[in-house]
Amino acid sequence: MAVNIKVPTVGESITEVVIGEWLKAPGTWVAQDENVVSLETDKVNVEVPAPVAGILGQPIKKQGETAAIGDILASIEESAQPAASATAAPAPAPVAAAPVAATPQTEAVVMPAARRVLAEAGVDALLARGTGPGGRVLKEDALRAVAEKPAGTLSAGTAIPLVYAAPPTPALPATAKVAPVAPAPAPVVTGDRPVEVVPMTPLRRRVAERLVQAQQTAAILTTFNEVDMTAIQELRKKHQESFVAKHGIKLGFMSFFIKASVAALKEFPGVNAQLRGTDIIYQHFYDIGVAVGGGKGLVVPILRDVDGLSLAQIEKKLADFGARAKAGTLKLDELTGGTFSISNGGVYGSMMSTPILNPPQSAILGMHNIIERPIGLNGQVVLRPMMYLALSYDHRLIDGREAVSFLVRLKQSLEAPERLLLDI
């Protein structure tokens, strides 16, 4: 008996999805509850499991197509045991005769931003492992390849090909189940200038909508300050080994910024408030959103009630969010709500920026790169690790004095982290 695989309900505000990738090939046997297809939404990615065990039929919806909630994606012919014929690799002879088998190649499209990063660093595209749809090499993949650049790589100016060679694929047993690999879209050639047209993902469309919404509905201003990171760096260096031994995770910078932000929000509650019509909603809880760059775009998972979390608990939650953001497995309720956000452009080398509000929040903190700069201290010029801070805020609700004072309070807590322990 054939059982249909349908698009599940993935959230109240989500009415359609985009087919991300078929994880199982048609004609293969799948176990009950085994994931067979991934779906992309404007908030999260979800994987749909098989409702029954059996043989997967041909997909009704292909990768990249849009489907509504409840649409049929494929069907499964119910079967208790895998059939040998179903799990065998289809048509081995034609594949062996194909030119691709003679010269193993894996085509991967290097996205323009990634090509630019690789070209500027003089790194061959062979070294960039694509994590995007269809194996596309994203900007994040290029940055990782540059950071891991081994000695002897190509010098700057070397041409970066769109196709890179992959090691030969090892032979698989006849009963192995092989998930299909979506072919990378070929560049479109217009005259002598190749371009590639790729539809925006639902997540990217949603990000674009919210950014425009923030600009059009709020009176956004940004105020700046700088913080000397010496105390935190020395604290981390002194206690890092013991911290890792006890908690199993490294002590980073973000947990200090989150704790310092909560202390400042308690002192300046307007920064943690929201406008609702003509009313001001003062929120006496602290759910902090931390911007995370995943393979498909920016997401802002929420750490709930962080005022009750330790530094170790915050670091563990951040590590979990980061891993699941890249894998596209964050849950919808982990991306909704939030009273205040933090964005760390410093991990990408940003020296200074003006972050954009995450509606309906009224403020967002921007962290930046830590750079040794000369500063005046006690009548002398000394080198210190300095970071610029930026607070973008809705001027309809938050006055300039309140925003500046918030950043000063934050600076004081970060430059003397013992203040957080003493609550002063």
PENORQUI-V67874 format. One record per pair of residues at least 4 apart in sequence whose C-alpha atoms are under 7 Angstrom apart, sorted by the first residue. I is the first residue (numbers start at 1). J is the second residue. Records with the same first field share a line. If there is no record, write none. Layout:
I=J / J
//
This chain:
1=77 / 78
2=75 / 76 / 77 / 78
3=75 / 76 / 77 / 78
4=72 / 74 / 75 / 76
5=50 / 51 / 72 / 73 / 74 / 75
6=70 / 71 / 72 / 73
7=69 / 70 / 71 / 72 / 73
8=69 / 70
9=69
10=14
15=68 / 69
16=66 / 67 / 68 / 69
17=39 / 40 / 41 / 66 / 67 / 68
18=39 / 40 / 41 / 64 / 65 / 66 / 67
19=38 / 39 / 40 / 62 / 63 / 64 / 65 / 66
20=38 / 39 / 40 / 63 / 64
21=37 / 38 / 63
22=36 / 37 / 38 / 180
23=35 / 36 / 37 / 179 / 180
24=36 / 179 / 180
25=178 / 179 / 180
26=56 / 57 / 58
27=55 / 56 / 57 / 86
28=55 / 56 / 86 / 87 / 177
29=54 / 55 / 56 / 82 / 86 / 87
30=34 / 53 / 54 / 55 / 56
31=50 / 52 / 53 / 54
32=50 / 51 / 52 / 53
33=49 / 50 / 51
34=49 / 50
35=47 / 48 / 49 / 50
36=48 / 49 / 50
37=47 / 48
38=45 / 46 / 47 / 48
39=45 / 46 / 47
40=44 / 45 / 46 / 202
41=45 / 202 / 203
42=202 / 203 / 206
43=203 / 332
44=328 / 329 / 330 / 331 / 332
45=328 / 329
46=329
52=78
53=78 / 79 / 80
54=76 / 77 / 78 / 79 / 80
55=76 / 77 / 78 / 79
56=75 / 76 / 77
57=74 / 75 / 76
58=74
59=73 / 74
60=73 / 74
61=65 / 73
67=71
83=87
84=88 / 175
87=175 / 176 / 177
88=174 / 175 / 176
89=174
91=95
92=96
93=97
94=98
95=101
96=101
97=101
99=103
100=104 / 105
104=166 / 168
105=165 / 166
106=164 / 165 / 166
107=163 / 164 / 184
108=135 / 136 / 137 / 162 / 163 / 164 / 184
109=136 / 137 / 162 / 184
110=114 / 115 / 136 / 137 / 138 / 162
111=115 / 136 / 137 / 138
112=116
113=117 / 139
114=118 / 137 / 138 / 139 / 142
115=119
116=120
117=121 / 142 / 143
118=122 / 123 / 124 / 125 / 142 / 146
119=123 / 156 / 157
120=156
121=146 / 156
122=154 / 155 / 156 / 157 / 158
123=146 / 153 / 154
124=153 / 154 / 160
125=160 / 161 / 164
126=164 / 165
127=145
128=137 / 141 / 142 / 145
129=137 / 141
130=135 / 136 / 137 / 138 / 141
131=135 / 136 / 137 / 138 / 141 / 295
132=136 / 137 / 138 / 295
134=181 / 182 / 183 / 184
135=184
137=141 / 142
138=142
139=143
140=144
141=145
142=146
143=147
144=148
145=149
154=158
172=176
187=194 / 195 / 196
188=194 / 195 / 196
189=193 / 194 / 195
190=194
200=204 / 205
201=205
202=206
203=207 / 297
204=208 / 297
205=209
206=210
207=211
208=212
209=213
210=214
211=215
212=216
213=217
214=218 / 357 / 358 / 359
218=394
219=394 / 395 / 396
220=392 / 393 / 394 / 395
221=392 / 393 / 394 / 395
222=354 / 390 / 391 / 392 / 393
223=390 / 391 / 392 / 404
224=389 / 390 / 391
225=388 / 389 / 390 / 407
226=386 / 387 / 388 / 389
227=386 / 387 / 388 / 411 / 415
228=384 / 385 / 386 / 387 / 415
229=233 / 385 / 386 / 415
230=234 / 384 / 385
231=235 / 415 / 416
232=236 / 414 / 417
233=237
234=238
235=239
236=240 / 251
239=243
240=244 / 250 / 251
241=245
242=246
243=247 / 250 / 251
244=248 / 249 / 250
247=312
249=316
251=315
253=257
254=258
255=259 / 311 / 314 / 315
256=260
257=261
258=262
259=263
260=264 / 410 / 413 / 414 / 420
261=265 / 410
262=266 / 286 / 307
263=267
264=268 / 406 / 409 / 410
265=269 / 271 / 272
268=406
269=273 / 282
270=282 / 398
271=362 / 363 / 398
272=282 / 283 / 339 / 340 / 362
273=280 / 281 / 282 / 283 / 362
274=280 / 281 / 282 / 360 / 361 / 362
275=279 / 280 / 281
276=280 / 281
285=305
286=304 / 305 / 306 / 307 / 339
287=302 / 303 / 304 / 305 / 306 / 338 / 339 / 340
288=302 / 303 / 304 / 338 / 339 / 340 / 341
289=300 / 301 / 302 / 303 / 338 / 340 / 341 / 342
290=300 / 301 / 302 / 341 / 342 / 343
291=298 / 299 / 300 / 301 / 342 / 343
292=298 / 299 / 300 / 322
293=297 / 298 / 299
294=298 / 325 / 326
295=326
300=335
301=321 / 334 / 335
302=334 / 335 / 338
309=313 / 314
310=314
311=315
312=316
313=317
314=318
315=319
316=320
317=321
318=322
319=323
320=324
321=325
322=326
323=327
324=328 / 329 / 330
325=329 / 330
330=334
332=336
339=361
340=361 / 363 / 364
341=364 / 365
342=364 / 365 / 366
343=365 / 366 / 367
344=366 / 367 / 368
345=349 / 350 / 367 / 368
346=350 / 351 / 367 / 368 / 369
347=369
349=369
350=368 / 369
351=368 / 369
352=368 / 388
354=390 / 392
355=364 / 366 / 392
356=392
357=361 / 362 / 363 / 364 / 392
362=393 / 394
363=391 / 392 / 393 / 394
364=391 / 392 / 393
365=390 / 391 / 392
366=389 / 390 / 391
367=388 / 389 / 390
368=387 / 388 / 389
369=387
370=385 / 386 / 387
371=385 / 386 / 387
372=383 / 384 / 385 / 386
373=383 / 384 / 385 / 386
374=381 / 382 / 383 / 384
375=381 / 382 / 383 / 384
376=380 / 381 / 382
377=381 / 382
393=398
394=398
395=399
398=402 / 403
399=403
400=404
401=405
402=406
403=407
404=408
405=409
406=410
407=411
408=412
409=413
410=414
411=415
412=416
413=417 / 419 / 420
418=422
419=423 / 424
420=424
//
